[in-house]
């Protein structure tokens, strides 16, 4: 059980970790296999991913070529794009492809079907 002090510290940390997610329509996760092998070292993106699901944000995954994106994450993601390790231009291109796949480069209208996701899923290499 957490002490009152630990609980307050966790709340302050969470407020900082989630601050940038409010008002966004898309959450971009830069996937690393270390998220599975050492989740304690990757707590921020893991918690932000869960919060993105709660906020009903479109989830986009950008991963290094050869990364093992888990099947459940593949089901959540609107788009998964891959990049060449160490090549910033490749990573930038992957992000732009992913954002284009969810029409995030242009403002999207408010949902008309109760918030259900109507975007198609896209995955390219």
Secondary structure, 3 states (H helix, E strand, C coil): CCCHHHHHHHHHHHHHHHHHHCCCCEEEEEECCHHHHCHHHHHHHHHHHHHHHHCCCEEEEEEECCCCCCHHHHHHEEEEEEECCCCHHHHHHHHHHHHHHCCCCCCCCCCCCCCCCCCCCEECC
